[in-house]
Amino acid sequence: MKLLALDTSTEACSAALFIDGEIRQRFEITPKAHTKLLLPMIESLLAEAELELTQLDALAFGCGPGSFTGLRIATGVVQGLAFGADLPVVPISTLAALAQDFSHDLSFVAMDARIGEIFWGVYQKNTDGFVELVGKEAVLPVEQIEFPEKNALGIGSGWRVYETELVEKTRGWISKIEHDVLPQSRIIAELGVHGFKQGRAVAAEFAQPVYLRDKVAQTERERAAAKMDKSAALMDNVSNF
């Protein structure tokens, strides 16, 4: 199994190559430099492994939630690579990637979403050691979070920004907090391989970002609809020519 994974959902930029159980990664914390670094990272990984993109089985990417600009960068790159090499894509939640990076069975993942909100997800490890979502991921104020009353690990930047409020809300169910962590492509590669084997890969055009905010998602749908309208109009003009 050969899979390339990438992530630009936060201030970190990373790419990883999974080859038959071995993972090689490039990782840098470089706010606003993702567009300059991501493709060279991918090129160096493939060159180091002496592989062409077309020799891979699939791609994976951190689909969100996260930075709007960062998610657009990752989506654009993974779609371009997938279309060019005719490869399927496995979208991976950035919240799931954070939870998978730790050995704790239950994780309460909170990423700072700004404007007084957090991206929230509860993840439980299954018997195979892979995280599964409990309930739904959401973007919401701390006071509206939902969680099972069980001992859990608190993960993500939201625990740094809203630690007092989150600890109070979860009423002592947090055994430890890991807030200085960012999604990494090596974990997205691991989850991507698992997702591929589970049949969760999609065609390039269906590899879309997950913003969780309805307003942003609606705007993206409107843009996609506008593009389709323009394409249809262009085809009509060509037909009439």
Order of alpha helices (4+ residues) and beta strands (2+ residues): beta-beta-beta-alpha-beta-alpha-beta-alpha-beta-beta-beta-beta-alpha-alpha-beta-alpha-alpha
